[in-house]
Amino acid sequence: MSYWVLTFFIGLVSILVFRFISVKPQSKAPEPEDVKGPANEPLPDTPEKVAEWILKLEKSRTEVKEKLCRPPTYSENFYGRNEITFEILKEIQKGNSTVILYGRKGIGKTTLALELLKKYEYNFQNLKLYLDLKGGENEPMSIRDAMVQVVLSFRPSEIIPENKTQLTRLYKKVMTPQRGILFLDNVTHLDQIKALKPPDSWLVIATSYKKLNVIGAINKEVQPLDVESAQEFLVACSLRLKPNAREIAKLCRGLPLALEVCGKFLSCNMKINPIDFLSLFRKHWKDSLLEKSDEYEESLQAAFKAIYYSLNEKDQKALCKLSVFPGTFDSQAAGRVSEQNVDTLQVLSKSGLIKNDLLSKRYIIHSWIKEQLKDYLPEMDLREARIRHAIFYLSIFDTAGESFSKGGEKVIEGLKLFHQEWENIRCGLSRVHKGSVEGKKAAELFSSYMRAGSQLLRFRFFQKECREFLEAGLKISQRLRTEDIETFHFLNLGTFLNSIFKYEDAKECLDQAAHLAEKMEMAQEECQILNELATYYLATKKPDAAIQSLLKKQNLEQTNKFEIESEAGWTRLGLAYEQKGEFENAVAALKEGLNKSKEMGNGLCMRIIFKHLGSCFMSMKDYQQAEEYFEASLTLARSLNKRNEEMEILHRFGKMYVELVDIDQAIHIFNEGLDLAKNSRNSKFEGIFLTRIGDAYALTPQKQKAVEFYMQALIPLKKSKELAMVADINQRLNRSAGIRAGSIKAPELESVVKPFHKSMQGKGLIH
């Protein structure tokens, strides 16, 4: 009996252990807030399978996009606009692709435009982009910022180009293959529509305070609601308003903004009698101090004052403090800035003075109301609210920067938070930057902003602007005599300069950072500095110095028992050994970097390692492994649409077949690269591939073809200013009559490969 009991017990335990080991817990479907890649899966052993693994990882990121231009979903009633809506839809069906709605503030232009968008969205693949250009406000959105916002909606990890011309080209490239509706709210001048107008496959809906004469556009002036429609609007808010709805509608002059705030306020404040509210409304109407008679503006102001003075003092102050937000905000931010709890926010929302977006659960204050509030709070209280706003979004900026710097899956989390709160981050940054010249508190905050998320600025600013901000942060830290903070600023500036290939300037900053880090015994920062110095040494062809720097970093890590950017460090070490010609050491370091990259989920770093493993194996004459890595690298580059990377790999791949004396295959691969370069309009690579084809023919009896391709290469090489290669080809052409098989050695073309540097898209590497 005991034997069978023991047998049963062992069998049961075996089954449970097997299930525990083999069955993975079910995970929920990935949401934008909880994106998981395959980083926890075991790394495959063959280059082809590793490439599939990396591709899966990279696509898991690119598929997640924060719709930065998503239209708002305010719960507003829509009445009295059926006729104008029908007229506009009829015009759109005739082929007109631009609609401009104009009229005074509070007239309901945005609500009408959102209604048009709802009715016509499915005719445009349900793709809707919304931009509030903030016309008439103190800080309107620039055309540059609008383009950046649209580009990042489709490509959240795209680094902004160097200048406006390149940004415009990128904007058109992103918009051209799409078909959707672009809603431009609060436009102030024609240039905004002209610059942002996408191809005719898009429907453009714009609102403006004044009439804009755009050729071929549907121009409609939005008028106030008639009394009957205004009554319906108020009764829809609350049936208790029905007896007084007509009188309230008349006092509101049919303005939807006035109707909305009155309707919401009276429907949610049951203790306030509509008759008493009407008396208060009339009182403020009669007390109007407007110099020029404007019955609509008087009506808006009277409605606003009737509601504002019905609030208690605490809610009034909270509302005024919330006016420091440049755009939308969440309840947590509102609580920090207003120093009040969620209940106050709910009271203000129910009063109609704050709008609540149902989908994003964020709040916003209408621009007209915000303009009124600036005169209701003492300057000192307003300044304190702005400081609290800047401090709160400094913490958000710091969190985003910290997530981004961790690499792997954390990159997209950091970017999402950064993009979502950019308007507030930028506002806080701008305010402390302006105040940093005189005030110590503002100077300290600005220095902290520059330390918190310096890596993220390139997603929103041009290179020149980024450098100016980073240099300003450094100067302020020097003025405040905070050497520990100064170290970070030197490091951040050096890292940025490395990324834009200003290597000598970067070296100067990094040397200063290294001196301060050693003096202050900042071991972790010293490791980061040594990593960036290795980038400089690699770019300037000093592999011994790079190796020395990276080995010193590893010793510091072992002594202090931590790791800083280990995948980047091992990869750089492998590239340094490759540059030195020690290919076995290079392969060992690169493979260690591959494992570290896998742990961090750093697909970009792994793609770089793949290319260089192929090159190392080619140099070691292990052509079979080299071919496997090149093939896998090509698969990755093509699947991820990395054209420059694809051309670089084809260049290396073709050189391998030249070494194998498989001239036909080499020419085939170089021709493939040439077609890609022409399609991409890349003059540099076009010239390089033409030269390589000439080199290949020079190794065959077809010497005349070599001369022909050399001649063809001169034009694109001159265009891309590759003067060293032009001079080399001219020398060959001068002695072309004496060419014999094997007499021409292909140049190394040092300028083909970009210098190795830290990516601004995480702890990846670009090479």
MARDOTI-246686 format. One line per 10 residues: number of its first residue (from 1); their letters; for each residue x, y, z of C-alpha. Coordinates in steps of 0.02 Angstrom, whole numbers, plus 32768, in hexadecimal, padded with zeros to 4 digits. Layout:
BEGIN
NUM = A = X/Y/Z; ... $
***
This chain:
BEGIN
1 = MSYWVLTFFI = 8000/8000/8000; 808B/8078/802E; 80E2/8053/7F88; 804B/808E/7F23; 8035/8128/7F91; 80EC/8154/7F79; 80DF/8137/7EBC; 8044/81A6/7EB0; 8097/8230/7F18; 8135/822F/7EAC $
11 = GLVSILVFRF = 80CD/8235/7E0D; 8065/82C7/7E4C; 80FF/832A/7E7F; 814E/8308/7DD3; 80B5/834A/7D79; 80AE/83E7/7DE3; 8167/8409/7DCC; 815A/83F0/7D10; 80C6/8467/7D04; 811F/84E8/7D70 $
21 = ISVKPQSKAP = 81B8/84E4/7D00; 8166/84D7/7C56; 80CA/8543/7C64; 80E6/85FE/7C5F; 8069/8672/7CB5; 7FED/86C2/7C41; 8014/8779/7C26; 7F98/87FD/7BF5; 7F99/8845/7B47; 801D/88CD/7B37 $
31 = EPEDVKGPAN = 7FD9/897C/7B4F; 8037/8A1C/7B23; 805C/8A2F/7BDD; 809C/897C/7BF2; 80FD/894C/7B58; 8161/88AB/7B64; 81DB/886B/7AE4; 822F/87C2/7AD8; 82BE/87F9/7B48; 829C/876D/7BC5 $
41 = EPLPDTPEKV = 82A2/86E4/7B42; 8344/8681/7B2D; 83B8/86C8/7AA7; 83BF/8651/7A0F; 8466/860B/79D7; 8469/862B/791A; 8478/86D9/78CC; 83D8/86BF/7868; 8373/8694/7903; 83C1/8721/7967 $
51 = AEWILKLEKS = 838E/8798/78DB; 82DA/875B/78E9; 82E3/8775/79A6; 8325/8827/7992; 82A3/884D/790D; 8219/8815/7982; 8260/8884/7A0B; 8271/891E/799C; 81C4/890C/794F; 8175/88FD/79FC $
61 = RTEVKEKLCR = 81B2/89B0/7A18; 818B/89FE/7970; 80D8/89BC/7973; 80B3/8A1C/7A13; 808D/8AD2/79E9; 804C/8B5A/7A59; 7FCD/8BBC/79F3; 800D/8C68/7A24; 7F92/8CBB/79AD; 7EF5/8C61/79E5 $
71 = PPTYSENFYG = 7E5A/8CD2/79DD; 7E09/8CFF/7A85; 7D69/8CA9/7ABD; 7D10/8D30/7B20; 7C5F/8D08/7B54; 7C0A/8D9B/7AFF; 7B59/8DA1/7ABC; 7B46/8DCC/7A05; 7AAF/8E34/79D1; 7A7F/8EAD/7949 $
81 = RNEITFEILK = 7B09/8E86/78CD; 7AB2/8E09/785A; 7AA2/8E82/77C8; 7B58/8EBA/77C3; 7B91/8E06/77E0; 7B2D/8DCA/774B; 7B71/8E56/76DC; 7C25/8E2D/7708; 7C12/8D72/76F0; 7BC3/8D94/7647 $
91 = EIQKGNSTVI = 7C5A/8DFD/7614; 7CD4/8D77/7650; 7C7D/8CF6/75E4; 7C9E/8D65/754D; 7D59/8D4E/7569; 7D89/8DE1/75D7; 7E10/8DA9/7652; 7E20/8E44/76C0; 7D9A/8E8A/7736; 7DB5/8F2B/7799 $
101 = LYGRKGIGKT = 7D3C/8F5B/7823; 7D51/900A/7866; 7CFD/9074/78EB; 7D15/90C6/7994; 7D51/906D/7A32; 7CD1/8FFF/7A87; 7C65/8FF1/79EA; 7C77/8F32/79E1; 7CEF/8F1D/7950; 7D4D/8E8C/79A0 $
111 = TLALELLKKY = 7CAD/8E2F/79CE; 7C6C/8E41/791C; 7D12/8E06/78D4; 7D12/8D6E/7946; 7C62/8D45/790C; 7C9A/8D4E/7856; 7D2C/8CDE/7880; 7CB8/8C5C/78CF; 7C44/8C5B/7839; 7CCD/8C4A/77B7 $
121 = EYNFQNLKLY = 7D57/8BE9/780F; 7D30/8B40/77BF; 7D46/8B8A/7711; 7DFC/8BA7/7741; 7E30/8B00/778C; 7DFD/8B3C/7839; 7EA6/8B96/784B; 7E91/8C3A/78AA; 7F19/8CB3/78DE; 7EF6/8D4B/794C $
131 = LDLKGGENEP = 7F68/8DE0/7968; 7F3C/8E75/79D6; 7FA8/8F02/798F; 7F71/8F71/7A21; 7F54/900C/79B8; 7F37/90A5/7A22; 7F91/905E/7ABC; 8035/909A/7B04; 8098/9005/7AC5; 804A/8FC5/7A21 $
141 = MSIRDAMVQV = 8089/8F24/79D5; 810A/8F40/794C; 8104/8EEA/78A3; 81A2/8E8C/78D4; 8153/8E48/7973; 80B5/8E18/7915; 811A/8DB4/7896; 817C/8D5F/7921; 80DA/8D2F/797A; 8094/8CDE/78DD $
151 = VLSFRPSEII = 8136/8C81/78B3; 8142/8C3D/7964; 808E/8C01/795D; 80C3/8B87/78D5; 8178/8B6E/790A; 8189/8B88/79C7; 8244/8B60/79C7; 8272/8BD3/7935; 82FE/8C4F/7959; 82D8/8CFB/7912 $
161 = PENKTQLTRL = 8343/8D2C/787A; 83C7/8DB4/7881; 8364/8E42/7830; 82B9/8E7C/77F4; 82D4/8E43/7740; 82F9/8D91/7775; 8266/8D93/77EF; 81EF/8DCD/7766; 822E/8D41/76F6; 8214/8CC1/7782 $
171 = YKKVMTPQRG = 8165/8D05/77A6; 8131/8CEF/76F1; 8180/8C43/76EA; 811B/8C0C/7783; 8076/8C57/7746; 807B/8C29/768D; 8053/8B6E/7699; 7FC5/8B8D/7715; 7F0F/8BBD/76FD; 7EB4/8C14/778B $
181 = ILFLDNVTHL = 7E6E/8CB4/77D7; 7EE1/8D3C/7819; 7E8A/8DB3/7893; 7EE7/8E57/78AD; 7E95/8EB3/793E; 7EAF/8F6D/7960; 7F12/8F9B/78C4; 7F4F/904F/78BE; 7F99/9065/780F; 7F9D/9018/7762 $
191 = DQIKALKPPD = 8053/8FDF/7770; 8020/8F5D/77F1; 7FA4/8F0A/777B; 801A/8F15/76E6; 80AA/8EC7/7746; 8045/8E3E/779B; 7FCF/8E13/770B; 7FEA/8D5B/76DF; 7FC5/8D0B/7635; 7F15/8D12/75ED $
201 = SWLVIATSYK = 7EF6/8C64/7632; 7EDB/8CBD/76D9; 7E46/8D26/770E; 7E7E/8DC3/776B; 7E06/8E15/77E6; 7E44/8EB9/7831; 7DF9/8F37/78AB; 7E2B/8FED/78BA; 7DF3/908E/790C; 7DFA/90E7/7865 $
211 = KLNVIGAINK = 7DD6/90BC/77B0; 7E69/906D/7753; 7E64/9077/7696; 7EA8/8FCD/7666; 7E90/8FAA/75AC; 7E13/8F1E/758E; 7DE5/8F0E/7646; 7D35/8F07/768F; 7D27/8FA4/76FA; 7C95/8FA8/7776 $
221 = EVQPLDVESA = 7C76/902B/77FB; 7C2E/8FDE/789A; 7B9E/9044/78E1; 7B52/9041/7991; 7AC6/8FC4/79AF; 7A13/8FFF/7999; 79A8/900E/7A36; 794B/8F69/7A19; 79EB/8F04/7A03; 7A38/8F59/7A9B $
231 = QEFLVACSLR = 799F/8F2B/7B01; 79AD/8E75/7ACB; 7A63/8E77/7AFD; 7A3B/8EB4/7BAD; 79A8/8E3D/7BC7; 7A18/8DAD/7B90; 7A8F/8DDD/7C1D; 7A02/8DD6/7C9E; 7944/8DD3/7C9B; 7942/8E49/7D31 $
241 = LKPNAREIAK = 797C/8ED3/7CBA; 78E4/8EC3/7C49; 787D/8F51/7C98; 790E/8FCB/7C8B; 7967/8F84/7BF3; 792C/9008/7B78; 7961/909A/7BE6; 7A0C/904C/7C0A; 7A22/9029/7B4F; 79FF/90E0/7B26 $
251 = LCRGLPLALE = 7A7B/911E/7BA7; 7AFE/90A5/7B61; 7AE0/90EF/7AB2; 7AE3/9040/7A69; 7B9E/902A/7A8E; 7BBF/8F6E/7AAC; 7C4B/8F92/7B2A; 7BD8/8FFE/7B96; 7B4A/8F81/7B84; 7BBB/8EF0/7BB1 $
261 = VCGKFLSCNM = 7C01/8F3A/7C51; 7B56/8F77/7C8A; 7B01/8ED2/7C5F; 7B84/8E66/7CB6; 7B8E/8ED6/7D4E; 7AD2/8EDA/7D6C; 7AB9/8E21/7D48; 7B3B/8DEE/7DCB; 7B19/8E71/7E50; 7A69/8E48/7E89 $
271 = KINPIDFLSL = 7A72/8EC1/7F1C; 7A7C/8F56/7EA6; 79D3/8F90/7E67; 79D4/8FBA/7DAB; 7974/905A/7DD1; 79FA/9093/7E4C; 7A7E/9068/7DCC; 7A23/90D1/7D49; 7A26/9166/7DBF; 7AE1/914F/7DD9 $
281 = FRKHWKDSLL = 7AFB/913E/7D1C; 7A9D/91E3/7CFC; 7AFE/923B/7D85; 7BA6/9211/7D36; 7B62/923D/7C8B; 7B33/92EB/7CC5; 7BD9/9302/7D21; 7C3F/92DE/7C84; 7CD6/9351/7C73; 7CFB/932F/7BBC $
291 = EKSDEYEESL = 7D2E/93CF/7B63; 7CE5/9398/7ABD; 7C36/9354/7AB4; 7C41/929A/7A8D; 7BA5/9240/7AC4; 7BEF/9194/7AA5; 7C8C/91B6/7B0C; 7C20/9206/7B94; 7BB3/916A/7B97; 7C49/90F7/7BA9 $
301 = QAAFKAIYYS = 7C95/915E/7C34; 7BEF/916B/7C91; 7BD4/90AF/7C89; 7C87/908E/7CC3; 7C7C/9109/7D55; 7BD2/90C7/7D8C; 7C1C/9019/7D9D; 7CC7/904C/7DDE; 7C80/90B5/7E6D; 7C09/9028/7E99 $
311 = LNEKDQKALC = 7CA0/8FBB/7EC6; 7CED/8FBF/7F72; 7D96/9014/7F8A; 7DF6/8F6F/7F8D; 7DAF/8F37/7EE5; 7DCD/8FE4/7E99; 7E85/8FE0/7EC8; 7E98/8F2E/7E89; 7E4C/8F5D/7DE1; 7EC1/8FF1/7DCE $
321 = KLSVFPGTFD = 7F59/8F86/7DF6; 7F24/8F04/7D76; 7F2F/8F89/7CF0; 7FEE/8F73/7CF2; 7FDA/8ED0/7C90; 7FFE/8EF0/7BD7; 7F8D/8E62/7B9E; 7F44/8DC2/7BE5; 7F6F/8D7D/7C91; 7F3E/8CEB/7D01 $
331 = SQAAGRVSEQ = 7EF5/8CEC/7DB1; 7F9C/8CCB/7E06; 7FEE/8D61/7DB2; 7F56/8DCC/7DDB; 7F62/8D9D/7E92; 801A/8DC9/7E9C; 8007/8E71/7E47; 7F64/8EA9/7E9B; 7F8E/8E5B/7F45; 7EDD/8E17/7F4A $
341 = NVDTLQVLSK = 7E95/8D68/7F41; 7E31/8D10/7EB8; 7D8C/8D50/7F00; 7DB9/8E02/7ECF; 7DE3/8DCA/7E1E; 7D3A/8D73/7E12; 7CE0/8E0F/7E4C; 7D38/8E79/7DCA; 7D16/8DF8/7D43; 7C5D/8DF3/7D6E $
351 = SGLIKNDLLS = 7C56/8EB1/7D6C; 7C82/8EAD/7CB2; 7D20/8F15/7CC8; 7D8E/8E7C/7CA9; 7D73/8DFB/7C21; 7D8E/8D42/7C3D; 7DCA/8CD1/7BAF; 7D6A/8C2F/7BC7; 7DE9/8BBE/7B70; 7E8E/8BFD/7BB5 $
361 = KRYIIHSWIK = 7E45/8C34/7C5E; 7EA4/8CD7/7C4F; 7E66/8D88/7C6B; 7E78/8E2C/7C0D; 7E41/8EE1/7C26; 7DF8/8F3C/7B90; 7E71/8FC0/7B4F; 7DF2/904D/7B67; 7DD4/901D/7C1E; 7E8F/900E/7C3B $
371 = EQLKDYLPEM = 7EA5/90BD/7BF8; 7E25/9100/7C75; 7E76/90A9/7D0A; 7F1E/9100/7CF9; 7ED6/919B/7D50; 7E87/913E/7DE3; 7F21/90FF/7E41; 7FAB/9167/7E94; 8051/9161/7E37; 80AA/910F/7EC9 $
381 = DLREARIRHA = 802C/907F/7ED1; 8035/906C/7E14; 80F4/9064/7E1B; 80ED/8FDD/7EA1; 8071/8F78/7E39; 80E8/8F81/7DA4; 8179/8F46/7E11; 8111/8EB3/7E51; 80E3/8E8B/7D9D; 819A/8E8C/7D6A $
391 = IFYLSIFDTA = 81CD/8E1F/7DFF; 8145/8D9F/7DDD; 8171/8D8C/7D25; 822A/8D86/7D50; 8202/8CE3/7DAB; 81A2/8CA5/7D12; 8234/8CD5/7CA0; 82AD/8C7D/7D16; 8243/8BDE/7D17; 8239/8BDF/7C58 $
401 = GESFSKGGEK = 82F5/8BFB/7C47; 831D/8B72/7CC5; 82AF/8AF3/7C6B; 82F7/8B25/7BC2; 83AC/8B13/7BFE; 838D/8A61/7C3C; 837B/8A25/7B88; 831A/898D/7B4E; 825F/898F/7B6C; 826F/8A25/7BDF $
411 = VIEGLKLFHQ = 829B/8A95/7B4A; 81EA/8A97/7B05; 81A3/8AB5/7BB4; 8212/8B4C/7BCB; 81E9/8B90/7B1F; 8130/8B7B/7B39; 8131/8BD9/7BDE; 81A0/8C60/7B94; 8134/8C7B/7AF9; 8091/8C76/7B5B $
421 = EWENIRCGLS = 80C9/8CFD/7BD5; 8138/8D60/7B5E; 80CB/8DFC/7B5B; 80D5/8E0B/7C18; 818E/8DDA/7C1E; 81B8/8E5C/7B9D; 8154/8EE1/7BF7; 81AD/8EBB/7C9B; 8256/8EB8/7C44; 8233/8F5D/7BEC $
431 = RVHKGSVEGK = 81FC/8FB4/7C8C; 8294/8F80/7CF3; 8307/8FA5/7C61; 82C8/9058/7C58; 82D3/906E/7D13; 837F/901C/7D23; 83DA/90BD/7CF8; 83A4/9114/7D98; 8353/909A/7E13; 83B8/9014/7E6C $
441 = KAAELFSSYM = 8321/8FA0/7E80; 82FA/8FA8/7DC6; 83B3/8F8E/7D9C; 83BA/8EF1/7E09; 831B/8EAF/7DB9; 835C/8ECF/7D09; 83FE/8E76/7D33; 8398/8DE3/7D73; 832E/8DE0/7CD4; 83CD/8DD5/7C6B $
451 = RAGSQLLRFR = 840F/8D48/7CD5; 836A/8CE9/7CDA; 8342/8CCB/7C23; 83CD/8D0F/7BB6; 83C8/8C73/7B49; 8312/8C94/7B1D; 8323/8D45/7ADC; 8355/8D0B/7A2E; 82A8/8CC4/7A16; 8262/8D75/7A1C $
461 = FFQKECREFL = 82EC/8DF1/79F2; 8368/8E0C/7965; 841F/8DE7/798A; 844C/8E9E/799E; 83C2/8EB9/7A1F; 83F4/8E1D/7A80; 84A7/8E58/7A8B; 8473/8F05/7AC6; 8408/8EBB/7B51; 8490/8E43/7B8A $
471 = EAGLKISQRL = 8514/8ECC/7B8A; 849F/8F3E/7BEC; 8488/8EB6/7C6E; 8544/8EA2/7C7D; 8560/8F5D/7C95; 84DB/8F66/7D1B; 8527/8ED4/7D7C; 85D0/8F2C/7D73; 8581/8FCD/7DB0; 852F/8F71/7E41 $
481 = RTEDIETFHF = 85D6/8F1A/7E65; 8589/8E6C/7E6F; 8616/8DFE/7E30; 85B5/8D5B/7E3D; 852B/8DA2/7DCE; 85AE/8DF0/7D5D; 85F4/8D40/7D3F; 854C/8D06/7CFD; 853E/8D9C/7C8A; 85EC/8D80/7C42 $
491 = LNLGTFLNSI = 85C1/8CC8/7C27; 8518/8CED/7BD6; 8562/8D72/7B65; 85F3/8CFF/7B35; 8579/8C71/7B0F; 850F/8CE3/7AA3; 85A7/8D26/7A44; 85E1/8C74/7A24; 8535/8C4C/79DC; 8540/8CDB/795E $
501 = FKYEDAKECL = 85F6/8CB0/7931; 8644/8D4B/7984; 86CC/8CDC/79CA; 8751/8D58/79FF; 86D2/8DC3/7A5C; 868E/8D24/7AAB; 873C/8CEE/7AE4; 8758/8D95/7B3A; 86B3/8D85/7B9A; 86D1/8CCF/7BC8 $
511 = DQAAHLAEKM = 8780/8CF3/7C08; 8738/8D7A/7C79; 86B2/8D02/7CB3; 8734/8C79/7CD6; 879D/8CF1/7D3E; 8708/8D26/7DA8; 86C5/8C74/7DBB; 876D/8C36/7DFA; 877E/8CCB/7E6F; 86CD/8CB1/7EB5 $
521 = EMAQEECQIL = 86E1/8BF2/7EBA; 8648/8BD8/7E4B; 866C/8B26/7E11; 85CC/8B07/7DAD; 85DB/8BAB/7D50; 8693/8B86/7D2E; 865E/8AE3/7CDB; 85E4/8B3F/7C6B; 866C/8BBC/7C3E; 86E7/8B31/7C12 $
531 = NELATYYLAT = 8662/8AE3/7BA3; 864A/8B86/7B45; 8706/8BA2/7B38; 870F/8AF8/7AE4; 8695/8B3C/7A62; 870B/8BCC/7A3F; 87A3/8B5A/7A31; 8748/8AE5/79BA; 8710/8B76/794D; 87C0/8BBD/7944 $
541 = KKPDAAIQSL = 8811/8B12/7921; 8868/8AFD/79C8; 883A/8A49/79F6; 88C1/8A35/7A7C; 887F/8ACC/7ADC; 87CD/8A8B/7AC9; 87FF/89E0/7B0D; 885C/8A2F/7B9E; 87C5/8A9C/7BC8; 874B/8A0A/7BC2 $
551 = LKKQNLEQTN = 87BA/8995/7C28; 87CB/8A1E/7CAB; 870D/8A2A/7CAD; 86FE/896E/7CC9; 877A/8976/7D5A; 8716/8A02/7DAA; 8677/899B/7D98; 86C7/8901/7DE5; 870E/8966/7E77; 8669/89BC/7E9C $
561 = KFEIESEAGW = 85FB/8926/7E6E; 8588/8979/7DF0; 8572/897D/7D33; 8559/8A1B/7CCB; 8520/8A08/7C16; 8575/895F/7C0D; 8530/892E/7B62; 8570/89D1/7B17; 8619/89BC/7B6C; 8635/890A/7B2E $
571 = TRLGLAYEQK = 85FE/893A/7A7E; 8674/89CE/7A78; 8700/895D/7AB9; 86DD/88E3/7A2B; 86E2/8970/79AB; 8786/89AF/79F4; 87D5/8902/79E3; 8790/88F6/7932; 87DA/89A0/7908; 8881/8966/794E $
581 = GEFENAVAAL = 887C/88C4/78E9; 886B/884E/797E; 87D4/87F4/7936; 87CB/8762/79B1; 87C4/87DC/7A43; 8745/8842/79E2; 86D3/87AB/79C8; 86DE/877C/7A81; 86B2/882E/7AB9; 8626/8840/7A38 $
591 = KEGLNKSKEM = 85D7/879C/7A6D; 85DC/87D4/7B22; 858A/8875/7AEA; 8506/880E/7A8F; 84DA/87B2/7B30; 84D5/8853/7B95; 8468/88A5/7B10; 83F2/8813/7B19; 83E2/8829/7BD5; 83B8/88E1/7BBB $
601 = GNGLCMRIIF = 8347/88C3/7B25; 83B5/8936/7ABC; 838E/8904/7A09; 83E8/899A/79BC; 848B/896A/7A11; 8477/88B6/79D5; 8460/88EE/7921; 8506/894A/792B; 855D/88B3/7976; 851A/8845/78E9 $
611 = KHLGSCFMSM = 8568/88B2/7862; 8611/88B4/78B7; 8612/87FC/78DE; 85FD/87E0/7823; 8690/8854/77FF; 86FC/8801/7884; 86DA/8752/7844; 86FF/8790/7793; 87A7/87D3/77CF; 87C9/872B/7823 $
621 = KDYQQAEEYF = 87A4/86D5/777C; 8710/867A/77CC; 86A2/86A3/7737; 8616/862C/7765; 85F2/8682/780C; 860E/872D/77BC; 858C/8705/7737; 850F/86CC/77BC; 8522/876D/781F; 8519/87DC/7785 $
631 = EASLTLARSL = 847C/8783/7748; 842A/8794/77F2; 845C/884C/77FC; 8411/886C/7750; 836E/881A/7786; 8365/888D/781D; 838F/892C/77BD; 830F/8907/7735; 8285/88D4/77AD; 829E/8972/7814 $
641 = NKRNEEMEIL = 82B1/89DF/7778; 8360/8A1A/77AA; 83A0/8A49/76FE; 8447/8A93/772F; 846B/89FB/779A; 843A/8989/770A; 84B1/89E2/7693; 853F/89D7/770F; 8524/891B/7725; 8519/8900/7668 $
651 = HRFGKMYVEL = 85BE/895C/7658; 8613/88E9/76D5; 85BE/884F/768D; 85F9/8879/75DE; 86AC/8891/761A; 86A8/87E1/7663; 867F/8797/75B9; 870C/87FC/756B; 8780/87A9/75E8; 8736/8700/75B8 $
661 = VDIDQAIHIF = 8757/872E/7501; 869F/8711/74DD; 869A/87AC/746F; 85EE/878C/7423; 859D/877F/74CF; 85FC/8819/750C; 85C1/8880/7476; 850F/8841/7491; 8511/887B/7547; 8562/8923/751D $
671 = NEGLDLAKNS = 84DE/893F/7496; 8457/891B/7516; 84A4/899E/7588; 84B2/8A18/74F6; 83F8/8A09/74CE; 83CE/8A27/7585; 8441/8ABF/758D; 83F1/8B0A/74F1; 8341/8AED/7533; 8373/8B3A/75D9 $
681 = RNSKFEGIFL = 83CB/8BCB/7580; 8468/8BA8/75E4; 84F5/8BF0/757B; 857D/8BB4/75F0; 854D/8AFC/75E9; 8526/8B0A/752F; 85D9/8B41/7510; 861D/8ABB/7584; 85BF/8A2D/752F; 85F0/8A6B/7481 $
691 = TRIGDAYALT = 86A5/8A6D/74BC; 8696/89BE/7504; 864D/897B/7461; 86E1/89CA/7408; 8757/8975/7484; 8704/88CE/7461; 8712/88E0/73A3; 87C8/8915/73B9; 87E9/8864/73F9; 87A6/881A/7356 $
701 = PQKQKAVEFY = 87DB/882B/72A1; 8751/88AE/7288; 87C0/8942/72B4; 875E/89BD/7249; 86C2/899F/72B3; 8728/89CA/734E; 8756/8A71/72FF; 86A0/8A93/72D0; 8663/8A77/7382; 86EF/8AE1/73CA $
711 = MQALIPLKKS = 86BA/8B6D/7355; 8604/8B5B/738D; 8637/8B5E/7445; 8687/8C0A/7438; 85E3/8C6B/742A; 858B/8C2A/74C7; 862F/8C2B/752B; 864C/8CE2/74FF; 8598/8D08/752A; 85AD/8CB9/75D7 $
721 = KELAMVADIN = 8658/8D0F/75EA; 86BB/8C6C/75FC; 8755/8CC4/75BA; 87D3/8C41/75F5; 877B/8BB9/7592; 876C/8C2C/74FA; 8829/8C4A/74FF; 884A/8B8E/750F; 87DB/8B65/7479; 882C/8BED/7410 $
731 = QRLNRSAGIR = 88D6/8B9F/7433; 8896/8AF7/73F7; 884C/8B42/735B; 88F2/8B98/7335; 894B/8AF1/7337; 88B8/8A8D/72EF; 891A/8A5E/7253; 898E/89F3/72BE; 890A/8996/731F; 892B/88DC/7330 $
741 = AGSIKAPELE = 88C9/8858/738B; 88E1/8869/7447; 893F/890E/7439; 88B6/8977/7487; 8899/8968/753F; 87ED/89A0/757A; 87FA/8A35/75F3; 87B9/8A1F/76A3; 8743/8AB3/7692; 8753/8AE6/7748 $
751 = SVVKPFHKSM = 86C7/8B65/773A; 8645/8AE1/7710; 8629/8AAA/77C3; 85E0/8B27/783D; 864B/8B40/78D9; 860D/8ADB/796C; 85A8/8B3F/79EA; 8522/8B2E/7A6C; 8473/8B34/7A26; 83FD/8BBB/7A61 $
761 = QGKGLIH = 8373/8B38/7A56; 83AA/8AD8/7AF0; 8447/8A7E/7B21; 845A/8A3C/7A72; 84E7/8A5D/79F9; 84EA/8A9D/7949; 8575/8A67/78D4 $
***
